[in-house]
Amino acid sequence: MLELHDVTKVYKVGAFGGKTMTAVDGVSFDVGTGEVVSLIGESGSGKTTIGRMILGLTSLTSGSITLDGAPVKPGKAYYRSVQGVFQDPFSSYNPVFKADRVLRMIKEQYFPSVPDWDDRVEEALAAVRLNPGQVLDKFPHQLSGGQLQRLLIARALLLEIKLLVADEITSMLDASTRIDVLNLLADLKARGLGVLYITHDLSLGNYLAERTVVLRHGTVVEMGLTEKVFGDPLHPYTRQLLSAVPRLGSPWEEAAPADGCLYHQKGATGRLLAADEGHFVACAGLDDCGGPAA
Amino acid sequence: MTTIDTALPQTPTAVRREALYFALRNGKLLVGLGVILILLGTAVIGPVLLGRAANDYVGLPMQSPSSEYWFGTNTFGQDIFVQFVYGLRTTFEVGALGGGIAAVIGMAVGFIAGYRGGMVDEVLNMLTNIILVIPTLAVLLIINAYLGIRSVGVQALFIGLTSWPWAARAIRAQTFSLRTRDFVDLARLSGMPSRKIILREIAPNMSSYLFMTFILLFGGSILIASSLDFIGLGPTEGVSLGLMLQNAHQWSALHLGLWWWFIPPGAGITAVVGALYVANVGLDEVFNPKLRET
């Protein structure tokens, strides 16, 4: 459904824009209908930039993003199929207005003359398990972070979207509401909604996603079916990430050192080596590798 | 505890009332607004009640203040109180018109430069800086002298066209910080056009600042107009407080001991501008909780 092909974003930095910084470098993956793909990476790995480019909030330097084969053109028509929810629920709402204004904006822009609008709102709120009486006609600071995030998802549902870009939507929530929001995403998936779940938290990514993309310094290091990426990590960075997940009752262990670069052992070309059915890995970037052949 | 209960916002309506609550208890704001309202009332109603033109010759020259001529008469036998009331009206006209024009230009330039950024910002910022470094009073002198502008409206227009740059710079800076907030992105995802986002998402967040900007521009226009009038480049039709000061100076009121000729217009200008600034400090305290005296 949504396809990213060789997407690159280069920022100009420095006083006169003389230097450049590559935030995203040749990233390609796709999200299918009703599929959850988690995009995992550390801070500064370019995962939020990818989300913003999909949402049309940031321009691409090169490459292309297509939705159902048509190139992305930010505008009313596109936002009817693709919506986003951001990390900080408290800054996603304009503090001087009531929170349900985000729903009214959808009505104004897309459905100015729908007679049963209130029913639709009620339905969308029920889908995100919110009680209309508790959230409508309130200011953002009177609602909890979890309520605000679910209200934003309800807003997206009003548009009958195909894809939701969820950028770290649970990182500002406490543990109990976090699982509620994740279960909600699982529900939406069952309804046929595609979700790009951007996170730095491996266990949350594992919980939901069919496929996982691991990002580092703006490039994909490993991607594939979640059970393969997490069950049999091939790239040393993925192993490092997995060993860094805290486990109850056992002390932290150093990741096993990389046993050579699979990419070069197999003599692959292009950015990624197809190591297995639906499992791709990039060059390990060891001292004796010298980078990918491309 | 009762005082705390009433002071803390608890319901949505109480949040809106909070500003009003502090406004009605702010001495500076009440005094400043009170003085302005009295002077404004005098300027609006006064000329109607007096039933005379500003420059009518009413009686003997050089009369000191009496029950018949409240502020006395000048060397030509014109009633100084009548002139004062008409002068106040001109003063408010210049302030509202000049301040209004400057506020509109400043806000338009500031919002567009801050929201668009990039090349648009560079061009608008350059324009702002150019107008900012031009010695405004000297330019107004040249324009007034060269074009021979003698009506209040045109004078206000030129003041408005030259006094907006600092407002534009301040609004641009605030817009810069507000446009990166998530709720602006959310408005874009709702398909709102830029103009609507500026007017309905960004501007309401700085409404108190915009209001204070207008007050300062209003006071500034009055001062510039008075300076121009005093050096003889004011409107030739009608009368203004600055023009009264200029006449008093020209006809040696100081040496003749006609204190009632120059004190009222001087006090009038000081009262209007001073009250505006006092009200502005009061508004600052109302809108900014950190400045409130508890």
Boltz contact constraints between the chains, C-beta under 6 A:
constraints:
  - contact:
      token1: [A, 57]
      token2: [B, 185]
      max_distance: 6.0
  - contact:
      token1: [A, 76]
      token2: [B, 191]
      max_distance: 6.0
  - contact:
      token1: [A, 79]
      token2: [B, 189]
      max_distance: 6.0
  - contact:
      token1: [A, 79]
      token2: [B, 191]
      max_distance: 6.0
  - contact:
      token1: [A, 84]
      token2: [B, 189]
      max_distance: 6.0
  - contact:
      token1: [A, 86]
      token2: [B, 182]
      max_distance: 6.0
  - contact:
      token1: [A, 91]
      token2: [B, 181]
      max_distance: 6.0
  - contact:
      token1: [A, 91]
      token2: [B, 182]
      max_distance: 6.0
  - contact:
      token1: [A, 92]
      token2: [B, 182]
      max_distance: 6.0
  - contact:
      token1: [A, 92]
      token2: [B, 183]
      max_distance: 6.0
  - contact:
      token1: [A, 92]
      token2: [B, 186]
      max_distance: 6.0
  - contact:
      token1: [A, 93]
      token2: [B, 183]
      max_distance: 6.0
  - contact:
      token1: [A, 94]
      token2: [B, 183]
      max_distance: 6.0
  - contact:
      token1: [A, 94]
      token2: [B, 201]
      max_distance: 6.0
  - contact:
      token1: [A, 96]
      token2: [B, 204]
      max_distance: 6.0
  - contact:
      token1: [A, 96]
      token2: [B, 205]
      max_distance: 6.0
  - contact:
      token1: [A, 105]
      token2: [B, 190]
      max_distance: 6.0
  - contact:
      token1: [A, 109]
      token2: [B, 190]
      max_distance: 6.0
  - contact:
      token1: [A, 109]
      token2: [B, 191]
      max_distance: 6.0
  - contact:
      token1: [A, 139]
      token2: [B, 12]
      max_distance: 6.0
